[in-house]
Amino acid sequence: MEVTVSLFAANPKAVEDVDQEAQKLSSYTANSSGLVDCEIIDVENIEDEACDAHVPMFVKHTEAMLDEIDRMDENLEDEDPIMDIDSSSSKDPLNVVEYIDDIYAHYRKSENSSSVSPSYMAHQPDINEKMRAILIDWLIEVHYKFELMDETLFLTVNLIDRFLERQTVIRKKLQLVGVTAMLLACKYEEVSVPIVEDFVLISDKAYSRKDVLDMEKSMVNSLQFNFSVPTVYVFMRRFLKAAQSDKNLEFLSFFFIELCLVEYEMLRFPPSMLAAAAIYTARCTLSRFKKWSQTSEWYTNYSEDELLECSRMMVTFHQKAETAKLTGVHRKYSTQKFGYAAKAQPAEFLLDH
């Protein structure tokens, strides 16, 4: 706030009044809205003291006010405004911008119903978490070998877990469940689908064509033909857009997510949180400090504090990835095709409480 004061001096009484008023104004201090001290500067060398004209008195900005203005300018520059991530693609009908918020609101509501219980393995008498991890790690390599779409991998794992939650499976049939789930995911996601014989060969002919087809029938009936589920991948695409990602961030984010696919304990986190935490962890890994933008928080609906637990687990997986018994994900992301993402230095500072 800028204050301008005009005083009048025409006679001794007026001068006395002016002096009193000047003393009051000189004690002016900052108020709660951020105003700062001002000092009164008297007009000197008035040529005609008897003049009835108004004699102006000026309020001078102090250095404190100027410093405050500078700080306000800096704060404006440092603000992290929420961006409209859909404005640039609004003219592309394939992006369905007018419906995109409703679509993801539906995904958020339905992700819990399509997720599985993080304790379902307790009801499997012949298989355990380690066997599941071995299967998923192997399927990640099969997925890479067949050059399938990312969506296919995430749907494959979702189908496996949902089926195992509903049906008891003996260990010698676990691999059959895996290859059949990938076959079903391919039929749902891929343009060019591998044939049944491809999966028979990739499993070293441990199962016949009939075995695969029988398991396929069992799985679709158990899952009630429901393949339209919001997997982690669905949220990854949206959240990466909000993060204004480049290839390095994208590769590293998917590296973290695929590490989580292998880990049974990560089933306790909803897909949307896994996606957001992977991007947050990747951002911190690349920048070497905690970084979560207002735009990312807005579109993911997760604050930095809400992501920390999941993110710290990802950092732990990253630390152990190279020397772990299951190295399929690490080897995949140690290649040029995936930007050597696995070779990034783990963000160990996130583990500091």
N, C-alpha and C positions, 0 to 999 in steps of 0.2 A: 504494500500500500504506500503510495506517495502522498505526503502531506505538504500543502502549501499554506502559509500563514500570512495574512496582510494585517499590519498594525498601523495606527494613525498617531501622528505626533504634531499637535498644533499649539499646545499650551503646556505649562508645567504639570498641571493635573493629568493631562493626557499622557505626558511622558512618564509620570509615575505609574499610571495604569499600564503603560506599555512594558515598563520594567517588571512589574509584578506578573504580567502575562508571560513575558519571556522566561521568567524563572520557572513558571509552571511547565511551559513547553519543553524547556531544557531537561526536565526530569522525566520526559516521555520514555517509556520502556516497551519492550516487545510484549505483545499479547499472545494468547494461545494459538492464534492462527499463523504465527511465524513472523510478525512484524518486528522490526529491529529499531534500535535507538536512533534518534535524530537529534541534531544540535542546531540551535538558532544562530543565524549569522546576522548581526545588525548591519544596517547600511551606514557606511561611513562617508565623510566628506560631502555632506549635503550642502549645496551651495546656498540655497535660500531657506534658512531655518524658519522664516515666517510664512513660508509657502503653505497654502491650504491643501495642496495636492496630496494625494495618498503617498505615503512612503512605504515601499514594499519591504517585507522581511522574508528571507528565503530559508527554506529548510534544506539542509545539505545531507545527502546520503552519506552515511558513515561507511567505513571500510567493512564493517560487519555486514551491512546490508548488501554490499557488492559481493562479498564472499558468499552470502546466502543465495544470491541470484545465480552465481557460478555453480553452486552445489545443485540448485534446482535444474539447471541446464544439463549437468552431468547425469542427474537422476533420470531425466527424460531420455537421454541417449542410452542409458543402461537398461531401460525398461525392456521387458521381453513380451511383446504383444502376442496375443493369440492370433494365429494366421488362419485364413480360410484356405484349407488345403485342397478344396474342390473347385475353386474359381477358375483355375487354369484348364480344367477338363470339363467345364460345364457344357460345352458345345458338342461333346462326344456322347451320343445317345447310349453307347455301351457302358458308360460310367454311371448311368442312372442317378445323376447327382441329386435330382429332386426327391429321390427315395432313399438315398444312401444312409441317412441318419436313422430312418425307420428300420432299414434292413439290419443295421448293426445293433440297434436296440433289441430287435427280435433275437439276434444271435446271443446277446448277453443274457436274455431271459431263458433261452433254451439250452445254453451250454451246460448247465448243471444237470438237466435231465438226460443229456447224452454222454455225460461223464460217468466214470465208474467209481465204485467204492474203493478207497485206498487200502482196504483190508480184505478184499475179496480172496486173496491168495490163501488166507487162513482156512478157506473151505475147500481147497484143492489138496487131496491127500497124497498125490503122487508127484506133484511139481511144486517148485518154489520160485522165489524172486530171482535167484541166480540163473535158473534155467530160462526164465523169461528174458533176462538180460542177454544171455547167449543167443537166444533166438532173434531178438530185435537187432543186436549188433550184426548178426549174419544177414538179416534182411536188408539192413542199410547197405551192405556191400552188394547184395543182389540187385537192389534198386539202382545203385550206381552202375553196375555192370550192364543192366538192361537200358540204361539211360532214360529212366522214367521221369515223369513230372514230379515236382515237389509235393503237390497235393496228394499224389498216390501214396507216398510214404506215410504221411500223417494219417490218412484214412485207414491204411493198412493196420497201423498200431492201434487205432481206435477200435477197429473191428475185432482184433485179437482180444483186447482187454474186455470189451463188452461181451464177447462170446464166452471167455473164461469165467466171467462173473456169473454167467447163467448156467454153464454146463461143466460138469466134471470131465477132465481130460487126463488120460494116462500119459506118462512121459514119452512113450514111443510114438504117440500121435501128435505131440506138441509141434513138431516141425511141419507136419501136415496141415495143422491149423494155420501156421504162419504162411505157407505158400498159397493156401487156398484164400486166405484173407487178402493177400497181394493180388491174386487173380481177380477177385471180386472188385477190389479197388481200381484195378486197371480197367475193368469193364465199365466202371462208373466214371472214371476221370480221363482215361487216355483216348486218343484218336486211333492210334494203332496199338492193338492189344496183343501181348504175347500169347501164344497158344498154350494149351494145357501141357503138351509135350515139353515145352521149354521149362516149365516148372518141375516136371518129372525129372528131367536131365539135371537141372540145377541142384536138386536134392539127391543127386547121385543114385537115382532110380530106387530110392528107399520106398517109394510108393508108386502104385500103378495109376494109370489114367482113371480107372474106375474109382480108386480110393479118393482121388482129388474131386471127382464129380459127386461122389456120395457125401464127402465133407462139405462141398459147396451147398448142396441141398440142405444139409443139417444146419449150416450157419445162417443161410438166408431165412429159414423158418424160425430159428431161435431169435434172430435179430428183427424179425417181422418186416424184412425187406427195407429197413430204415437205414439208408446210407447218406441221407441229407443231414449231416451233423456239422456244427461249427467246430472244426478242429483248430489246433494252434495256428495252422497255416492261414486260415481265414483271417484271424486277427493280426498275424504278422504283416500281411500286405497292407492293411489299413494303418497300422501303427508305424511301419517303416515310412509310409508317406507322410505321416505327421512329424516324424523325426527328420524329414528332409534328407534321407539317407543317401549315401554314395555306395559304391560297390564294396568298399572295405567294411563299412558298418553292416551292410546286408550279409556278407559272408560270415562275419564274426557272430552276428545275431543268430544265424541259422546253425552255426557250429555249436553254440550254447544250447539251442533248442534240441538238436539231435543228441547231444550228450544227455539231455534230460529224458529223451525217449527211452533210453536204455535203463534209466534208474526208476525202479518201481516206486520208491518213496515220493517221487515228484507227482504222483497221481493225486496227491492231496491238494494240489493247486489247480484252480480252474484254468482252462486254455488261455483265456484272455490275460490272466496274470502272468502265466509263463511267457507269453509273447511280449508283454510289456517289460517284464524283468530281463528277458534276454536282450532286448534293445537297450535298456538302461545299462546293463552290465557291459555290453559291447561299447556303448558310448563312453563309459568310465574307463574301460580298458584302453581305448584309443586316445582319449584326452588326458589320461593319468590323473584326473580329479573327478569328483562327483558332479554329474551334469544331467539335469532333467528339465527340459524346457516347459514353459507354460502351455505351449501348444500340445506337446506330448501328454502332459497331465490332463489337459482338457479332453483330448480325443480318446485316451485310454481309460479315463476315470480312475486312475491310480496315482497317488502321490508318491514321492520318493520314499517316504517312511514306510508306506505299505509294501513297497517292492523289495526292501532291504533284505528281509529274511530269505526270500527266494533267490535274490541276486547273490547273496553270500554263498549259498549252496552251489550255485553255478560256478563261482570263482573256485570253490573247493574241487569241483569236478575238473575244472580247467587245469588246476595244479597237478592233479593225478593222471590226467588223460594220457600223457606220453608213456608213463611207466605202468599203467593199469594192465590187467590181464586181457581186457577187451579193448582193442585199439582201432577198431574199424572206423569210428568217427574221426579219430585223430589222424589216421593215415589219409582218409578222404580229404580232410581240410588242411593237409600239409602239402597239397599239390598246387601247381600254378593255376589250374582251372578254378580253384576256390580261393585264390589270392593268398595262399599260405596262412590262412586265418589262424590255424592251430598253433602257429609259431609265435603269436603275439604274447607279450609278457603278461601273466595274470595280474588282475587288479587287486593285489593283496591288501592294499590300503582299505578296501571295503570291509575287510574282516576285522578291522580295528573297531572295537565297541566304544 
